[in-house]
Amino acid sequence: MTHVDKKHKHDKTALVIVAHPDDAEFLCGGTVAKWVAEGWTVHYMLTTSGDMGSKDPEMTREKLGAIREKEQRAACDVLGVKETVFLRYPDGFVEDTAEMRGRIVRELRRLKPHTVITWNPFRTTFTHRDHRLTGQSAVDAVFPLSRDPLAYPEHLEEGLESHRVMELLLAGAENPDHWVEIPESAFKTKIAALKKHKSQIGGGPIAEMRKRLKARMAESGKDHGYKLAESFRRIAWS
């Protein structure tokens, strides 16, 4: 399967928009590692800093947010992600607002990605509120807002013109229709990146996590002739 419209000048630039540190590594870390190895420029945007993800009664949101941002940047270094932007909304309290959509639109216009990966907001089964609303805001920012010059016209004052994303990949989809084959090298990089999230997985057995993820990715790819795969719902515009 091809990911790239060769006529598009940003055809090897991608933006991953998720809610929390480690979301992207679990969802699409193999895809990111593969694309970077193929010469893509990949950026991350996180709507929160994961500042509620602790059972430690002595932990504070401020301290945990700083820890998890540091872990996310370390994971991005492993993957080769060029830049990571944190919007720093409170973990657990993301809202789909015009203000947040505008911040996402600004980054789309600044980075000009060909492809955006985000959470699928259209699930019918249970999903985390932050995931759902981050995905909804990201989808609406991609279409129609980023491409409409009359949406957030203040961006023009910064020299940021409207931008058309050409491909949207929705992760966590119940009925995927697009699969990315993940080579063993990219899978190893995905695991190495996940290991940087020590506050979340530091107490668990890495071997068991690796085994579980590999089984899931093998199941995802088996009907398509792939040893390992990550799956998405794909929306594309010509």
N, C-alpha and C positions, 0 to 999 in steps of 0.2 A: 504494500500500500504506500502511496506517496503522500507526503505531508506538505510538499512545497510547491507553490506557484512560482515558477522561475521568473515570471515577469514582474513580480513584486520585489521592490528593492530591499525590503526588510524580510526576505523570505526565510532567513535562518535566525530570526529573533523570536523568542518566546517569553511570555510573562505568566508565571504561576501565581494565582491569587487564592489564598487559603485563610483559614481562621486562626490557627494555632501553630506554634513551633512543633515540628515532627509530622504535621498533617501531610505536607508535600512528600516527605521521604516515604511514608507508608503508601500514599496514593500513587505517586508517579516518580519516585526516586530513580527507578531503573530507566524510565523514559528520559529523564533529565540527564542522567549519566551518559546514556547512549547519544543523545543529541549533542552534548558538549564534546564528546569524542569525535563526532562527525562535523564539528566546526560551528555549531550553533552558539549564539549568545543567549543565555538564559538569565532572567531576572526573577526575583521573588517579591511578592507583596503579601504581608500578613495583617489582617485587620485587628488582631489582638497580640499581646505578648505572652499569652498562656499563663496569666498571673493568678489563676484560680486552681491550677493543677497540682495541688499538694494536700496531703493529709496531716502534715506536720503542724501541730497547734502553735508552734513558735514562729512559723513562717508568716511573712507579711506579703501583701500583693506587690509592693514596690520591690522588695528583695527578690521574690520569685520571678517577677517580670524581667529583671536584670539578668538573673541566672539563665532563664530560658532564651532570652535574646542572644546571649553569649553562646549558648549551645547551638542555636539555629545558625549563627554565623559560622561556627566551626563546622557544622554539617555542610553548609554551602561551600566552604573552602574545599572540603573533600570532593564534592560534586563538581566543582568548577563554576558555580553560579557567580555571575559578575557582580550583582548588587542585590541587597535585601532592604526593603522598605517596610517599616513597622508603622501602622496607623495608630496603634496604642489605644484602641477602644477597650473598655473593661471586659475581661474574659467572662463569658456567660451573659453579657448584656449588649451584644451587637444589635444594632437597629438598622433596618433598611431605610435610610433617610436620604433626602436630596443632598445633604452635606457630604455623607459618605460616598454616595455615587459620584459626586463632583471630584472628590479626592482620587477616586479610582480613574475617572475619565482623564484627570490631569496626568496621571502616570501613563495611561495608554497613549496620550498625545505626546508625552515626552519621550517615551521609549520606542514607540511605534512598532509593536510586535506584530508579526505575521500570525502567530498562534497564541491563544490564551488557554491555559488549563485552569479550571476552577471546580469547586464543589457543584454537584448536580443539585439544583434547588427543587427539582420536580419529583422527588421520591414520594411514593405513597406509603412506604413503611417508615418507622420511627427513625429520626435522625436528630443530631445535636442542633439546637437552635442557632448557634453561631455558624455552623456549617451551612445550614439552610439559607440564612439571611445574607451571609457573605456571598454565597453562590448567586442568590437573587440579585444583589446589588451589582455583582460583577457582570452577570448576563445583561442586565439593563444598561450598564455602562458601555459594554461592547456594542450592543445594538438596542436602541438607535443612537444613544447619547454621544458617544465618542466621535461618530461620523458626521454629526449635525453641527455645523458651525454656529448655529444660533443657540445651542445648548452650552451653558457656561462660557459665554463670550468673553469673560474676563481672562480666560486662558490666552486669548489672542494678544493681550497686553504683555504677556510673558514670551511672545513669539511661538506659542504652541498652537499649531493649526489642527483642524479636525483630522481624524485618522480612522481608516477602515481596517479593522481586524478581519483577516481572511478565513480564519479557522478557529473554532471554539470546541474544546474537548472538555466534556463534563465528566468528572471523576466521581466514583461512588454511585454509578448508575445501576439501576435494577435490571435494565435490558440493554446492555451495551451493544453497539453496532460497529465498533472500531477497536482494533487491537494493535498494539505496538509490540513487536517481537523484541525481547530483552536478551541480549547475549550474556553469557556467564560472567564476563568481565564487568558489565554494567550492574548485574545483580550483586556482585561482590562490593562494588562501590556503593550501592544502595545500603547494604548492611553496614559498611564502614561509616556511612553518614548517620545512620540510625543510632549507632553506638555513641555518637557525640551527645545524644540527648540523655545524659546520665541521670538527671533529676527524675526522668520518667521511666526509664527502663534499666537503670543502674542496678536495681535489686533483683532483676529477673534473669533467668538463664538465657544468654545470647544464642546458644546453640538451639534451644527450643524455639526461639523467635525466628531464627533463620530457617529452621525446618518447616515451621508453620507457614511462613511467607512463601517459601519455595513451593510448597504443596498447593497453595492458593494460586500462585502464578502459573504453575503447571496445569492446573485445572482450567484456568482462564484461556490458555493457549492451545489446549490439546485438540480442539475441533478445527483449528486453523493451521495445523502443521507446525506450531511453534512449541519448542520445549518449555519456554517461559514467556509470559506476556503480561502486560498491563492493559486494562480495558477501559473504554470511555463511550459516551454518546457523542457523536460528532455532528457539528453544524458547520457548514462551509458556505462561503459566499464567493461568487466569481467576480 
